[in-house]
Amino acid sequence: MPKGKAVVCCNHLSNWDIPLYYLNTSEKMGILAKKEIFKNKLFGALMKDYGGIPIDRDSNDLNAIKQCFKILKEDKKLFVFPEGTRLKNDEDVLGELKSGMAMIAIKTKSPIVPVWIAKRPRFFRCSVYYIGDPFELSEFYGKKLDEETLNKANEVVRAKMLELREKSLAKKKKKSKN
């Protein structure tokens, strides 16, 4: 994981994705999460303690976006699920990416670090997170961020995440042969 600011983008399989990731890192970072999580007293308090940023997924939540900009301006990391929701079907590889993550990374000129969760977390089973190499969407810096441009940026992010998925599958196959 690079030092300094970065947008950490991860596929999203379960409600345990954030807690399990946090148990395995000492770095505090902002976490963009649906506002409904913050209504639960226990999870809401934990999310706030972990740097959670509530976002209204049904609107353009300018307050949440400003908080994301602030975190990155402070040279910290921002953890985002670019799909905006969990995938409930194990066969789904990666859902449609929302444009907010790419827009935030481009506007703040922040590197993106892809993370791939290999399997849906289960009790008494090791969870495996693959962390890819940071990359930037520098080809989009200074451009007008209309829908077409953000879709192209999302295609780059999607390709990097799927590339990391393929690397994780190759490592898994190599391990099973040994």
Secondary structure as GFF3:
##gff-version 3
##sequence-region A 1 178
A	DSSP	beta_strand	6	10	.	.	.	ID=ss1
A	DSSP	alpha_helix	17	23	.	.	.	ID=ss2
A	DSSP	beta_strand	30	34	.	.	.	ID=ss3
A	DSSP	three_ten_helix	35	39	.	.	.	ID=ss4
A	DSSP	alpha_helix	41	49	.	.	.	ID=ss5
A	DSSP	beta_strand	52	55	.	.	.	ID=ss6
A	DSSP	alpha_helix	62	73	.	.	.	ID=ss7
A	DSSP	beta_strand	77	80	.	.	.	ID=ss8
A	DSSP	alpha_helix	100	107	.	.	.	ID=ss9
A	DSSP	beta_strand	112	117	.	.	.	ID=ss10
A	DSSP	beta_strand	129	131	.	.	.	ID=ss11
A	DSSP	three_ten_helix	138	140	.	.	.	ID=ss12
A	DSSP	alpha_helix	147	177	.	.	.	ID=ss13
###
